[in-house]
Amino acid sequence: MAPKVPESVLKKQATQAKLAQEAKQASYDARQKKRQDKNDAIAAAQKYEAEYKAAEEAAVANRRQAKAQGGFYVPAAPKLALIIRIRGTIGVSPKAKKIMQLFRLRQIHNATFVKLNESTLRMLRLIEPYVTYGYPTRSTVEKLIYKRGFGKLNKQRIPIADNSVIEEGVGEFGVKCCADLVHEIYTVGPNFKQANNFLWPFKLTSPRGGFSNKTKLVHFLEGGEAGNRGEEINKLVKRMI
């Protein structure tokens, strides 16, 4: 006759079997979620790509129509700016220093995105001697996020190496992957504030070839580096990534 197994051993075996089954199910669920998230990210990227392409085609059609009618096509005013701090703290007025803190430009060569409106434009004019800014293209937004993107989770600087970082940070606002994040920033979407605050300020390097004016006090339009440089900001970012 086989010896009777103690009740405590049976309970332990049952608990272990239950834990093993739960772990197996959790692993399966995680694999399924990862697969679904990947499919969702691909679908989102394709949807946004079609949206960008339609917008570009519409702009070309409007320019051609205006030209055919003997007029000029005036595109919509930019809604997004990229600001790069190019000077240190020496000689910075308290008001300008406060504005740069609001824009999260605490160190030289820090860069952040800003939604353009009447208020932010006034603030930009006050700090023009210390920063340069312009209007980034979608390609520039993508390169910054993919190459220099860090997210803020629990006040920690976390590299965006996986879409799960984005989902954990701003998933509740419908931003769950890099394509969502780029789209929200580039189009200045309804959740731009949350997406932009999730992004840690970009830490860029000194531009290849250096700045043309060492003092950086002269405005860009006068041959210097400071102030609004419009679309030319994209060339500068390319040298600083």
Residue pairs with C-beta under 8 A, 6 or more apart in sequence:
37 163
37 164
37 167
37 176
37 177
40 176
40 177
41 163
41 176
41 177
41 178
41 179
44 176
44 177
44 179
44 180
44 183
45 177
45 179
48 179
48 182
48 183
51 183
52 138
59 73
59 75
62 73
63 73
65 73
66 72
66 73
67 73
77 116
78 116
78 135
79 115
79 116
79 187
79 188
80 113
80 114
80 115
80 116
80 135
80 136
80 185
80 186
80 188
81 113
81 114
81 116
81 120
81 124
81 133
81 134
81 135
81 136
82 111
82 112
82 113
82 114
82 133
82 134
82 135
82 136
82 140
82 144
82 233
82 237
83 103
83 105
83 111
83 112
83 113
83 114
83 124
83 131
83 132
83 133
84 109
84 110
84 111
84 131
84 132
84 133
84 204
84 233
84 236
84 237
84 240
85 100
85 105
85 107
85 108
85 109
85 110
85 111
85 130
85 131
86 108
86 109
86 130
86 131
86 132
86 211
86 216
86 225
86 226
87 108
87 129
87 130
87 131
87 216
87 226
88 108
89 97
92 100
92 130
95 126
96 126
96 127
96 129
96 130
99 123
99 126
99 127
100 106
100 127
100 130
100 131
102 123
103 112
103 114
103 123
103 127
104 110
104 112
104 201
105 111
105 112
105 131
105 201
106 201
107 201
107 203
109 203
109 204
109 205
109 206
109 240
110 201
110 202
110 203
110 204
111 144
111 201
111 202
111 204
111 237
111 240
112 196
112 199
112 201
112 202
113 136
113 141
113 185
113 196
113 199
114 120
114 124
114 133
115 188
115 192
115 193
115 196
124 131
124 133
124 228
128 219
128 226
128 227
128 228
129 217
129 226
129 227
130 226
131 226
132 220
132 225
132 226
132 227
132 228
132 229
132 233
132 236
133 227
133 228
133 229
133 233
134 228
134 229
134 230
134 231
134 232
134 233
134 234
134 236
135 230
135 231
135 233
136 144
136 186
136 233
136 234
136 237
137 231
137 234
138 182
138 186
139 234
140 233
140 234
140 237
140 238
141 182
141 185
141 186
142 182
143 237
143 238
143 241
144 202
144 237
144 241
145 160
145 178
145 181
145 182
145 185
145 199
146 178
147 241
148 202
148 203
148 204
148 241
149 159
149 160
149 178
149 199
149 202
150 157
150 158
150 159
150 160
150 199
150 200
151 157
151 158
151 159
151 160
151 165
151 166
151 169
151 198
151 199
151 200
152 158
152 169
152 197
152 198
152 199
152 200
153 165
153 168
153 169
157 200
158 165
159 165
160 166
160 178
163 176
163 177
163 178
166 175
166 176
166 177
166 178
166 180
166 181
166 198
167 176
167 177
169 198
170 181
170 191
170 194
170 195
170 198
173 191
173 194
173 195
174 180
174 191
175 181
175 184
175 191
175 194
175 195
175 198
181 195
181 198
181 199
183 189
184 191
184 192
184 195
185 192
185 195
185 196
185 199
189 195
204 237
204 240
204 241
205 240
205 241
206 240
207 236
207 239
207 240
208 239
208 240
209 239
211 225
212 223
212 224
212 225
213 223
213 224
213 225
215 224
216 224
216 225
216 226
217 224
217 226
218 224
218 225
218 226
219 226
219 227
220 226
220 227
220 228
220 229
220 232
221 227
229 236
